[in-house]
């Protein structure tokens, strides 16, 4: 009961523009193309910050702990360090859960009976047996990868990005073909007034940046392994 009260207190309130639940993202009132502009601007800012922070590590081969000292101070950097530790735990939980869901889908595609497996968890657990098995299998598969040095995964990450981009492009083409076009959503105008339009785009840009803002601070942890800034 106490945990439920804390979660309700921390929950973002709903308004005439947003509905807070697990199924719906908040509506900024922008048109599709205005939302695309906000996303592109956010990604450009993310790229600039990542390159700027990463250059320090690539040039001087120092990790996050060193720059944080001359920004936060010798003792103040412990606050940033604790924040990074907490975020790492949360991010690992999110990634492992998402990976477990992917493994569940793969197993369901390979073995059709897996999708109809009986659930042995109570409703209060907020997960079922299929999801739990997928989560365990994903973490077991990830354990050997932890022994691969970051610089050794450069080409793997590059090709995974290429494969992901091609896959998403193919999925978009298939969806457009199956739906016989993009539909009326693309042509719908913005639902906010001219005075609110600028702030709506700013809100969209900050939303894009917010998803990776904290991760941008420790780009030096990755770039410090580069032989030179261009690597």
C-alpha positions as CSV (number, residue, x, y, z in Angstrom):
1,X,0.0,0.0,0.0
2,X,2.8,2.4,0.8
3,X,4.6,1.7,-2.5
4,X,1.3,2.3,-4.4
5,X,0.9,5.6,-2.7
6,X,4.4,6.7,-3.5
7,X,3.9,5.7,-7.2
8,X,0.6,7.6,-7.4
9,X,2.4,10.7,-5.9
10,X,5.2,10.5,-8.4
11,X,2.9,9.9,-11.4
12,X,2.8,12.7,-14.0
13,X,-0.7,14.3,-13.8
14,X,-3.0,14.0,-16.8
15,X,-4.3,17.1,-18.6
16,X,-6.4,18.1,-21.5
17,X,-3.4,17.2,-23.8
18,X,-2.0,14.1,-22.0
19,X,-3.3,10.9,-20.7
20,X,-1.1,9.1,-18.3
21,X,-1.1,5.3,-18.7
22,X,1.0,2.5,-20.1
23,X,-0.7,2.5,-23.5
24,X,-0.6,6.1,-24.6
25,X,2.2,8.6,-25.1
26,X,1.4,12.2,-24.3
27,X,0.0,14.1,-27.3
28,X,1.9,17.4,-27.9
29,X,-0.8,18.7,-30.3
30,X,1.7,18.9,-33.2
31,X,1.1,17.6,-36.7
32,X,3.1,14.6,-38.0
33,X,5.6,16.8,-39.9
34,X,6.1,19.2,-37.0
35,X,6.8,16.2,-34.7
36,X,9.3,14.9,-37.2
37,X,11.0,18.3,-37.2
38,X,11.1,18.2,-33.3
39,X,12.6,14.7,-33.5
40,X,15.3,15.7,-36.0
41,X,16.3,18.8,-34.0
42,X,16.5,16.7,-30.8
43,X,18.7,14.1,-32.5
44,X,21.0,16.8,-33.9
45,X,21.5,18.2,-30.5
46,X,22.1,14.7,-29.1
47,X,24.7,14.1,-31.7
48,X,26.5,17.4,-31.1
49,X,26.6,16.8,-27.3
50,X,27.8,13.2,-27.8
51,X,30.6,14.3,-30.1
52,X,31.7,17.1,-27.8
53,X,31.7,15.0,-24.7
54,X,33.2,12.0,-26.5
55,X,36.1,14.1,-27.9
56,X,37.4,14.6,-24.3
57,X,37.7,10.9,-23.8
58,X,39.1,10.2,-27.3
59,X,41.8,12.9,-27.0
60,X,42.9,12.5,-23.4
61,X,41.8,8.8,-22.8
62,X,40.0,9.6,-19.5
63,X,36.7,8.3,-18.3
64,X,33.6,9.9,-16.8
65,X,35.1,10.0,-13.3
66,X,37.8,12.4,-14.2
67,X,35.8,15.2,-16.0
68,X,33.1,15.0,-13.3
69,X,35.7,16.1,-10.8
70,X,36.6,19.4,-12.5
71,X,32.8,20.0,-13.0
72,X,31.4,18.9,-9.7
73,X,34.5,19.2,-7.5
74,X,36.4,16.5,-5.7
75,X,33.5,15.8,-3.3
76,X,30.6,16.9,-5.4
77,X,31.4,14.3,-8.0
78,X,30.2,11.6,-5.6
79,X,26.7,12.9,-6.2
80,X,27.1,12.4,-9.9
81,X,28.6,9.0,-9.3
82,X,25.7,7.8,-7.2
83,X,23.3,9.1,-9.9
84,X,25.2,7.1,-12.5
85,X,25.1,4.0,-10.4
86,X,21.3,4.2,-9.8
87,X,20.7,5.0,-13.5
88,X,22.9,2.0,-14.5
89,X,20.7,-0.3,-12.4
90,X,17.5,1.1,-13.8
91,X,18.8,1.0,-17.4
92,X,20.0,-2.6,-17.0
93,X,16.6,-3.5,-15.7
94,X,14.9,-1.9,-18.7
95,X,17.2,-3.4,-21.2
96,X,17.1,-6.9,-19.7
97,X,13.3,-6.8,-19.6
98,X,13.0,-5.6,-23.2
99,X,15.5,-8.2,-24.3
100,X,13.5,-10.9,-22.4
101,X,10.4,-9.8,-24.4
102,X,12.4,-10.2,-27.6
103,X,13.5,-13.7,-26.6
104,X,9.9,-14.6,-25.7
105,X,8.8,-13.6,-29.3
106,X,11.7,-15.5,-30.8
107,X,10.8,-18.7,-28.8
108,X,7.1,-18.3,-29.7
109,X,8.0,-18.1,-33.4
110,X,10.2,-21.1,-33.2
111,X,8.0,-23.2,-30.9
112,X,4.3,-22.4,-31.3
113,X,3.4,-24.1,-28.1
114,X,5.6,-21.7,-26.1
115,X,3.1,-18.9,-26.8
116,X,0.3,-21.0,-25.1
117,X,2.4,-22.0,-22.0
118,X,0.5,-22.0,-18.7
119,X,1.3,-19.1,-16.4
120,X,2.5,-20.1,-12.9
121,X,2.9,-16.6,-11.5
122,X,0.2,-14.7,-9.5
123,X,-1.4,-11.6,-11.0
124,X,0.4,-9.5,-8.5
125,X,3.8,-10.4,-10.0
126,X,3.0,-8.4,-13.2
127,X,4.7,-11.0,-15.4
128,X,4.0,-14.4,-16.7
129,X,6.0,-17.6,-17.1
130,X,6.8,-16.9,-20.7
131,X,8.2,-13.5,-19.9
132,X,10.3,-14.8,-17.0
133,X,11.9,-17.5,-19.1
134,X,12.7,-15.0,-21.8
135,X,14.3,-12.7,-19.2
136,X,16.4,-15.5,-17.8
137,X,17.5,-16.7,-21.2
138,X,18.4,-13.2,-22.3
139,X,20.6,-12.6,-19.3
140,X,22.3,-16.0,-19.8
141,X,23.1,-15.0,-23.4
142,X,24.4,-11.6,-22.3
143,X,26.9,-13.0,-19.8
144,X,29.6,-14.0,-22.3
145,X,29.3,-10.7,-24.1
146,X,30.3,-8.9,-20.9
147,X,33.8,-10.3,-21.4
148,X,34.1,-8.6,-24.8
149,X,36.1,-5.3,-24.5
150,X,34.2,-2.2,-25.7
151,X,36.6,-1.5,-28.5
152,X,36.1,-5.0,-29.7
153,X,32.4,-4.4,-30.4
154,X,32.9,-1.4,-32.7
155,X,32.1,-3.2,-35.9
156,X,29.4,-5.4,-34.4
157,X,27.5,-2.3,-33.2
158,X,28.0,-0.6,-36.6
159,X,26.5,-3.6,-38.4
160,X,23.7,-4.0,-35.9
161,X,22.8,-0.4,-36.5
162,X,22.8,-1.0,-40.3
163,X,20.6,-4.1,-39.9
164,X,18.2,-2.2,-37.6
165,X,17.9,0.7,-40.0
166,X,17.2,-1.6,-43.0
167,X,14.7,-3.7,-40.9
168,X,12.8,-0.6,-39.7
169,X,12.7,0.8,-43.3
170,X,11.3,-2.5,-44.6
171,X,8.7,-2.6,-41.8
172,X,7.6,0.9,-42.7
173,X,7.3,0.0,-46.4
174,X,5.3,-3.1,-45.5
175,X,3.0,-1.2,-43.1
176,X,2.3,1.5,-45.7
177,X,1.6,-1.2,-48.3
178,X,-0.7,-3.2,-46.1
179,X,-2.6,0.0,-45.0
180,X,-2.7,1.3,-48.5
181,X,-0.9,4.5,-47.6
182,X,-0.2,6.6,-44.6
183,X,-3.9,7.6,-44.1
184,X,-5.3,10.9,-43.0
185,X,-3.1,11.2,-40.0
186,X,-0.2,12.6,-42.1
187,X,-2.4,15.4,-43.5
188,X,-3.9,16.4,-40.2
189,X,-3.0,19.9,-39.0
190,X,-1.7,20.8,-35.6
191,X,-4.3,21.1,-32.9
192,X,-2.5,23.8,-30.9
193,X,-2.7,27.5,-31.4
194,X,0.1,29.5,-33.0
195,X,1.2,30.8,-29.6
196,X,1.5,27.3,-28.3
197,X,3.1,25.8,-31.4
198,X,6.7,26.9,-30.6
199,X,6.5,25.6,-27.1
200,X,5.0,22.4,-28.4
201,X,8.0,21.9,-30.7
202,X,10.4,22.8,-27.8
203,X,8.6,20.2,-25.6
204,X,9.0,17.6,-28.4
205,X,12.7,18.4,-28.7
206,X,13.3,18.1,-24.9
207,X,11.3,14.9,-24.9
208,X,13.7,13.4,-27.5
209,X,16.7,14.6,-25.6
210,X,15.4,13.5,-22.2
211,X,15.5,9.8,-23.1
212,X,19.3,9.9,-23.5
213,X,20.4,13.1,-21.7
214,X,22.0,11.4,-18.7
215,X,23.7,8.8,-20.9
216,X,25.3,11.7,-22.9
217,X,27.3,12.7,-19.8
218,X,29.5,9.6,-19.8
219,X,30.4,9.4,-23.4
220,X,34.1,9.5,-22.3
221,X,33.6,6.0,-20.8
222,X,33.3,4.8,-24.4
223,X,35.5,7.1,-26.4
224,X,38.5,6.8,-24.1
225,X,39.3,3.5,-25.7
226,X,39.8,5.2,-29.1
227,X,43.4,5.3,-30.4
228,X,42.7,8.8,-31.8
229,X,39.7,11.2,-31.9
230,X,38.7,10.1,-35.4
231,X,38.3,6.4,-34.4
